[in-house]
Amino acid sequence: MSTASENTGTDTVSDLAGGVDTGGPGGATPRVRAGIFLGVGVIVLALNLRPAIVAASPMLDTIRASTGMSATTAGLLTTLPLLCFGLLAPFAPRLGRRLGMEPVLLLTMAAICCGTALRLIPSMAALLGGTVVVGAGIAVANVLLPGVIKRDFPDRVGLMTGLYSMSLFGGAALAAGITVPVGHVLGLGWRPTLALWGLLAVIALLVWAPQVRRRTRASAAQAGAAAHPVRGLWSHPVAWLVTGYMGLQSLSYYAAAAYLPTMLTNAGMAQGTAGWMLSFSSLLGIAGAFLSPVLAARGVRPGLLATIGAVLTAGGFAGMATAPVGGAYLWMILLGLGQGAAISLAMLFIVLRSPDTRHAAQLSSMAQCFGYLLAAAGPLALGAVHQATGGWTVPLIILIVLLAPQTAVGLGASVNRHAAPEQRGAREG
């Protein structure tokens, strides 16, 4: 049985420094404090990995009316970041090896700040260019943060993966729910309202900057070993199981998120209520994202969690196909919990199937490259099926059917073995 940690203690604040040899009472407080600060830094970074993108969605109609852009161009505001996530993921490990993970992560937050500021310029090129800059910063942070968890929290993988995934969902839910109301309360136009999310990245810069100065942990020999890329990962079967799970759950999540409000409005629900349903689902996703890796750390089989997540998601899709409005809250609960669990497990598999930080960064790169490119194609394919069939039943059936291979690769990824071409037969201790 694969578990994130053998430690089953309570998840107190001091758990963030678990596994650290304090060297006696005199050194305990600084070590524990450093672990807590690092854990908080990871959480604050993760909070920035969705809002600057998601915030554009509830304002798309306003943006289109202001700029005169077509529906296709408006779609680029959500599609371009996903393409950045996939296309730039392979470059992130190389940057981390050359410059160090802490400095690169600081640069990713600077990129988000710059990208959100660029979108203040009243120009279509600046709007799309700023979106690309934001997407590039997030793409690199997406890949490197699981490596930080693997390196610095080896005995708290479940807890930290849960907090990390919960922060991803929490940031998305926050942006979806409060962007428009905050803009109205402050009397801001859509450009300054979008730019406000850059302030969260400024906070992350301030919180993470001490890590850049503090991190001198690696010896010269360790640094030299980490400088070499992992060879043969793209042909390793375990790596493809992890990648397949990341890709299929990403397709399911982003395809559903793109069309859930439209499905509900087409079924007769008011537009504002339909938008709230998506936010409500994201809020439930926070719980699913936190609980699944924590339960895995407590001894629950990850394969069982992957199966439960798929069953919950299938129930939500089935409900949307049969009674979308009448049972909307129930369907959103099922989708939120199921998809939240799946996203968190995808991150957990990256950490568990990697023997060290170097492999974690490379596996994260591979899984997210494939996963987010598939996610970018998902909404387009689902929209084409909807247009061809004239309804949402067939697209929803397709999403349900895809949960079968998602479960299969999830069960395969849960087997206790490493995606380590250079260490054939390596097992987790």
C-alpha positions in Angstrom: 0.0 0.0 0.0 1.3 3.4 -1.0 1.0 6.2 1.5 2.2 9.8 1.5 3.7 9.4 5.0 4.0 6.9 7.7 3.5 9.5 10.4 -0.1 9.5 11.5 0.1 12.3 14.1 -2.3 15.2 14.1 -1.8 18.0 11.5 -0.7 20.7 13.8 1.3 23.7 12.7 4.4 22.1 13.9 3.8 19.2 11.5 5.1 21.4 8.7 8.6 20.9 10.1 8.1 17.2 10.6 11.1 14.9 9.9 13.6 17.6 10.7 16.5 16.7 13.0 16.5 19.6 15.4 19.8 18.7 17.0 18.5 19.1 20.5 16.3 21.5 22.4 18.5 24.5 21.6 18.0 24.1 17.8 14.4 23.0 17.8 12.7 26.4 17.7 14.6 27.8 14.7 14.2 24.6 12.7 10.5 24.4 13.3 10.0 28.0 12.6 11.9 27.7 9.3 9.7 24.8 8.4 6.5 26.7 9.2 7.7 29.8 7.2 8.5 27.6 4.2 5.1 25.9 4.4 3.3 29.2 4.5 5.4 30.4 1.6 4.3 27.3 -0.5 0.6 28.0 0.4 0.9 31.7 -0.6 2.6 30.8 -3.8 -0.2 28.3 -4.6 -2.9 30.8 -3.9 -1.5 32.8 -6.9 -1.7 30.0 -9.4 -5.3 30.5 -10.6 -6.8 34.0 -9.6 -5.2 36.1 -12.3 -6.6 33.7 -14.9 -10.0 32.8 -13.4 -10.8 36.4 -12.7 -11.3 37.1 -16.4 -14.1 34.6 -16.7 -16.9 36.4 -14.8 -16.1 39.6 -16.7 -15.9 38.2 -20.2 -19.1 39.8 -21.3 -18.0 43.2 -20.0 -14.5 42.8 -21.6 -16.1 41.9 -25.0 -18.5 44.9 -24.8 -15.6 47.2 -24.0 -13.1 46.0 -26.5 -15.3 44.7 -29.3 -13.4 41.4 -29.4 -15.1 38.4 -30.8 -16.2 35.4 -28.8 -13.2 33.4 -30.2 -10.7 36.1 -29.1 -12.3 36.3 -25.7 -11.9 32.6 -25.3 -8.1 33.1 -25.6 -8.1 34.8 -22.2 -8.8 31.3 -20.7 -7.2 29.1 -23.4 -3.8 30.9 -23.7 -2.8 30.2 -20.0 -3.6 26.5 -20.4 -1.4 26.4 -23.6 1.3 28.1 -21.6 0.9 25.6 -18.8 1.5 22.7 -21.3 4.0 24.2 -23.7 6.3 25.8 -21.0 6.2 23.0 -18.5 9.2 21.1 -20.0 11.4 24.2 -19.5 10.7 24.6 -15.8 13.0 21.9 -14.5 15.9 23.3 -16.5 15.4 26.7 -15.0 15.2 25.2 -11.6 18.4 23.4 -12.0 20.3 26.4 -13.4 19.0 29.2 -11.2 17.8 27.3 -8.1 14.1 26.6 -7.3 13.7 29.4 -4.8 14.9 32.2 -7.1 12.9 30.9 -10.0 9.7 30.7 -7.9 10.3 34.3 -6.9 10.6 35.2 -10.6 7.3 33.5 -11.3 5.5 35.8 -8.9 7.3 38.7 -10.5 5.9 37.6 -13.8 2.4 37.4 -12.5 2.8 41.0 -11.1 4.1 42.2 -14.5 1.5 40.4 -16.5 -1.4 41.8 -14.5 0.1 45.3 -14.7 0.5 44.9 -18.5 -3.2 44.3 -18.8 -3.9 47.8 -17.5 -2.7 49.2 -20.8 -5.8 49.9 -23.0 -4.7 47.7 -25.9 -5.7 44.3 -27.2 -2.1 43.3 -27.6 -1.3 44.3 -24.0 -4.4 42.3 -22.7 -3.4 39.1 -24.5 0.3 39.7 -24.0 -0.2 40.2 -20.2 -2.3 37.0 -20.1 0.6 35.1 -21.7 3.1 36.5 -19.2 0.8 35.5 -16.3 0.4 32.1 -17.8 4.2 31.7 -18.2 4.8 32.5 -14.6 2.1 30.1 -13.4 3.3 27.4 -15.7 6.8 27.3 -14.2 5.5 27.5 -10.6 3.0 24.7 -11.3 6.0 22.4 -12.1 8.4 23.4 -9.4 6.2 23.5 -6.3 5.6 19.7 -6.2 9.4 19.4 -6.2 9.7 21.7 -3.2 7.2 19.6 -1.3 9.1 16.4 -2.2 12.4 17.9 -1.1 11.4 19.8 2.1 8.4 17.9 3.4 9.3 14.2 2.9 7.4 13.2 6.0 4.5 15.5 5.4 3.7 14.9 1.8 0.0 14.2 2.4 -0.5 17.3 4.5 1.4 19.7 2.2 -0.1 18.3 -1.0 -3.5 18.8 0.5 -2.7 22.4 1.6 -1.2 23.1 -1.8 -4.2 21.7 -3.8 -6.6 23.3 -1.4 -4.9 26.7 -2.1 -5.2 26.1 -5.9 -9.0 25.6 -5.5 -9.3 28.3 -3.0 -7.6 30.9 -5.2 -9.9 29.9 -8.1 -13.0 30.0 -6.0 -12.0 33.4 -4.5 -11.4 34.9 -8.0 -14.6 33.5 -9.4 -16.7 34.7 -6.5 -15.4 38.2 -5.5 -13.9 39.7 -8.6 -17.0 41.4 -9.9 -18.4 42.4 -6.5 -15.1 44.0 -5.5 -14.9 45.9 -8.8 -18.4 47.2 -8.2 -17.8 48.2 -4.6 -14.6 50.0 -5.4 -16.1 51.6 -8.6 -13.3 50.2 -10.8 -13.4 49.3 -14.5 -12.6 45.8 -15.6 -8.9 46.5 -16.2 -8.1 47.8 -12.7 -10.2 45.0 -11.3 -8.2 42.4 -13.1 -5.0 44.1 -12.0 -6.0 43.9 -8.3 -5.0 40.2 -8.3 -1.4 41.3 -8.9 -1.5 42.5 -5.3 -1.7 38.9 -4.1 1.4 38.2 -6.1 3.1 41.1 -4.4 2.3 39.5 -1.1 3.8 36.3 -2.3 7.0 38.1 -3.4 7.4 39.5 0.1 6.7 36.1 1.8 8.9 34.1 -0.5 11.9 36.5 -0.7 13.4 35.3 2.6 13.5 31.7 1.2 15.8 32.9 -1.6 18.3 34.3 0.9 18.0 31.4 3.3 18.3 28.4 1.1 21.9 27.2 1.1 21.1 23.6 2.0 22.6 21.7 -0.9 26.3 20.7 -0.9 28.3 21.1 -4.0 28.1 17.4 -4.7 24.3 17.4 -4.3 24.0 20.5 -6.5 26.1 18.8 -9.2 23.9 15.7 -9.1 20.7 17.7 -9.3 22.1 19.5 -12.4 21.6 16.5 -14.6 18.2 15.9 -16.2 16.4 12.6 -15.8 16.9 10.4 -18.9 14.3 8.0 -20.3 11.3 9.4 -18.3 9.1 9.8 -21.3 9.4 6.0 -22.0 8.8 4.9 -18.4 5.4 3.2 -17.9 4.9 4.6 -14.4 5.5 8.1 -15.6 2.8 7.6 -18.3 0.3 6.3 -15.7 0.9 9.5 -13.7 0.7 11.6 -16.8 -2.4 9.9 -18.1 -4.2 10.6 -14.8 -3.1 14.2 -14.8 -4.3 14.6 -18.4 -7.7 13.0 -18.0 -8.6 14.7 -14.8 -7.5 18.0 -16.3 -9.7 17.5 -19.4 -12.7 16.6 -17.2 -12.2 19.6 -14.9 -11.6 22.3 -17.5 -14.2 21.0 -20.0 -16.8 21.0 -17.2 -15.8 24.4 -15.8 -16.0 25.9 -19.3 -19.6 24.9 -19.9 -21.3 24.2 -16.6 -22.9 27.7 -16.4 -24.0 27.5 -20.0 -25.5 24.0 -19.4 -27.5 25.4 -16.5 -28.7 28.6 -18.3 -29.7 26.5 -21.3 -31.8 24.4 -18.9 -33.6 27.5 -17.6 -31.5 28.7 -14.7 -30.8 32.4 -14.3 -27.3 33.5 -15.4 -26.3 34.9 -12.0 -27.4 31.7 -10.3 -25.6 29.5 -12.8 -22.4 31.5 -12.2 -22.8 31.0 -8.4 -23.1 27.2 -9.0 -19.7 27.1 -10.5 -18.3 29.0 -7.5 -20.1 26.7 -5.1 -18.6 23.7 -6.9 -15.1 25.2 -6.5 -15.7 25.8 -2.8 -16.6 22.1 -2.3 -13.5 21.3 -4.4 -11.4 22.9 -1.6 -12.6 20.2 0.7 -12.0 17.4 -1.8 -8.6 18.7 -2.7 -7.5 18.8 1.0 -9.0 15.6 2.2 -7.8 13.1 -0.4 -4.0 13.4 0.1 -4.5 13.7 3.9 -6.5 10.5 3.9 -3.8 8.8 1.8 -1.3 9.9 4.4 -3.5 8.2 7.0 -3.4 4.9 5.2 -6.3 5.0 2.8 -5.3 3.5 -0.5 -4.8 6.2 -3.2 -6.4 3.8 -5.8 -9.6 3.7 -3.7 -9.6 7.5 -3.5 -9.1 7.8 -7.2 -12.1 5.4 -7.7 -14.3 7.3 -5.2 -13.4 10.6 -6.9 -14.4 9.2 -10.3 -17.7 7.8 -9.0 -18.6 11.2 -7.4 -17.8 13.0 -10.6 -19.8 10.6 -12.7 -22.7 11.1 -10.4 -22.5 14.8 -10.9 -22.3 14.5 -14.7 -25.2 12.1 -14.8 -27.3 14.4 -12.7 -26.5 17.3 -15.0 -27.7 15.2 -17.9 -31.0 14.2 -16.3 -32.1 17.0 -14.0 -29.6 19.9 -14.3 -31.7 22.5 -12.5 -33.7 20.5 -10.0 -30.7 18.9 -8.4 -28.1 21.5 -9.2 -26.8 21.9 -5.7 -26.3 18.1 -5.3 -24.6 17.8 -8.7 -22.2 20.7 -7.7 -21.4 19.0 -4.4 -20.6 15.7 -6.2 -18.5 17.4 -8.9 -16.7 19.6 -6.4 -15.7 16.8 -4.1 -14.9 14.4 -7.0 -12.9 16.7 -9.1 -11.1 18.3 -6.1 -10.0 14.9 -5.0 -8.8 14.0 -8.5 -6.7 17.2 -8.9 -5.1 16.7 -5.5 -4.3 13.0 -6.3 -2.7 14.0 -9.6 -0.3 16.2 -7.6 0.2 13.5 -5.0 1.1 10.9 -7.6 3.8 13.2 -8.9 5.4 13.4 -5.5 4.9 9.7 -4.5 6.2 8.2 -7.8 9.4 10.3 -7.6 12.4 9.1 -5.6 13.9 12.6 -5.2 13.4 16.3 -6.1 15.1 16.0 -9.5 12.7 13.2 -10.6 9.7 15.1 -9.1 10.4 18.2 -11.1 10.9 16.2 -14.3 7.7 14.1 -13.7 5.8 17.2 -12.9 7.0 18.8 -16.1 5.9 15.7 -18.2 2.6 15.3 -16.5 1.6 18.9 -16.7 2.8 19.4 -20.3 0.6 16.6 -21.5 -2.2 17.3 -19.0 -2.7 20.9 -19.7 -2.4 20.6 -23.5 -5.2 18.0 -23.3 -7.1 20.3 -21.0 -6.9 23.1 -23.6 -8.3 20.8 -26.3 -11.1 19.5 -24.1 -13.4 22.5 -24.1 -13.0 22.9 -27.8 -13.9 19.2 -28.5 -16.8 19.3 -26.1 -18.1 22.5 -27.7 -17.9 20.9 -31.1 -19.8 17.8 -30.0 -22.5 20.1 -28.4 -22.8 22.0 -31.7 -23.1 18.8 -33.7 -25.7 17.2 -31.4 -27.6 20.3 -30.4 -27.6 19.4 -26.7 -25.5 18.6 -23.7 -26.4 15.0 -23.1 -23.9 13.5 -25.5 -21.0 15.7 -24.3 -21.8 14.7 -20.7 -22.0 11.0 -21.6 -18.5 11.4 -23.2 -17.2 12.9 -20.0 -18.7 10.0 -17.9 -17.1 7.4 -20.3 -13.7 9.1 -20.0 -13.8 8.6 -16.2 -13.2 4.8 -16.8 -9.7 5.2 -18.3 -9.1 7.9 -15.7 -9.8 5.4 -12.9 -7.7 2.8 -14.6 -4.6 4.9 -14.8 -5.2 6.2 -11.3 -5.2 2.6 -10.0 -2.0 2.0 -11.9 -0.4 5.2 -10.6 -1.3 4.2 -7.0 0.9 1.1 -7.1 3.9 1.6 -4.8 6.8 2.0 -7.3 8.9 4.9 -8.7 9.0 6.5 -12.1 12.8 6.3 -12.1 14.4 5.1 -15.3 17.8 5.4 -13.7 16.8 3.3 -10.7 14.9 0.4 -12.2 13.0 -1.5 -9.6 13.3 1.3 -7.0 10.7 1.2 -4.3 9.5 3.7 -1.8 10.8 3.0 1.7 
